[in-house]
Amino acid sequence: MARDRRDKYYWKARDEGYRSRAAYKLFQINEKHSIIKEGDTVVDLGAAPGGWLEVAKEISGGRIVGVDLKKISPIEGVETVKGDITSDRTIEKILGLVGKEGADAVICDAAPNLSGNWSLDHARSIDLTRSALGCAKKILKPGGHFVVKVFQGDMFKDFLEEVKDNFTFTRSYTPKASRSQSAEIYVVGKKFLTSPVRRGERFDVEIKELGSGGDGVVMVDGFVVFVKGVEPGDHVSIRINDVKPNFAFAEVISADKSDK
Ligand SMILES: C[S@@+](CC[C@H](N)C(=O)[O-])C[C@H]1O[C@@H](n2cnc3c(N)ncnc32)[C@H](O)[C@@H]1O
């Protein structure tokens, strides 16, 4: 490693026995956003050499699975898969280890090989993070959490929206241990949504009753949706604007009150 890359976190990792300075990024992300708790099953995508795996094991003490294109040298109590996170075969192997109950957290610090060309590296990073999100959607249990590294650029906002569509709470965060000159940022998605409705979806519904708060209540695919400013008997087109684990909120986009 070049001398100028040896910063305080490099020496701290060496002194405290972690495999990488990246270990402190996960400590800081977890301190701020409580992604991993004791007993959790955690899957780490792009895990070599294993700093995050050591931290995940230390915080959780539960089942930890690390995946990388490169071989990860053994860590006690950690299972590893050598494979490409963009391939279905790798996802099947992970599911084989995690079981059908799923993971409490999927964390991803994977980075593409950097070319030095900013827009190419950004596009490759977005491809990889989309694969990580796809993988998380297959592996996470309902209510599980997700963290992924992204190199910033013009496609970042769209990616953030994709994460928002799948989690109750989404934030971006840069831990102190990220190098100041780095373009990396971490996207945190908390409480994985498995509801049948998604933000932005539209439905035509009839309002049959009002809830105790005065909002209309409709069922969409067996899922409760609250609609503001309607009366029983209204036929309205609604757009979902917020999804929670057990219900959603929608706004009226057009109303046909002819039945009233
Ligand atoms: C920055 S390192 C991860 C460091 C790790 N978090 C730690 O604390 O030791 C990024 C890793 O992503 C892996 N990676 C990149 N693309 C991948 C892919 N498609 N599938 C699996 N791993 C990948 C690389 O091999 C590399 O080991």
The ligand as an ORCA input file, in Angstrom:
! r2SCAN-3c Opt
* xyz 0 1
  C     -13.617     -2.872     -0.977
  S     -13.576     -4.623     -1.060
  C     -14.543     -5.102      0.330
  C     -13.844     -4.905      1.643
  C     -14.558     -5.568      2.794
  N     -15.795     -4.883      3.122
  C     -13.701     -5.616      4.027
  O     -14.027     -4.981      5.024
  O     -12.698     -6.329      4.025
  C     -14.643     -4.930     -2.435
  C     -14.783     -6.388     -2.817
  O     -15.852     -6.520     -3.742
  C     -15.585     -7.691     -4.496
  N     -16.447     -7.745     -5.680
  C     -16.510     -6.871     -6.708
  N     -17.415     -7.302     -7.624
  C     -17.948     -8.450     -7.145
  C     -18.929     -9.363     -7.646
  N     -19.543     -9.157     -8.803
  N     -19.225    -10.460     -6.901
  C     -18.605    -10.681     -5.716
  N     -17.663     -9.845     -5.189
  C     -17.334     -8.749     -5.905
  C     -14.108     -7.542     -4.834
  O     -13.552     -8.794     -5.201
  C     -13.554     -6.976     -3.516
  O     -12.985     -7.997     -2.736
*
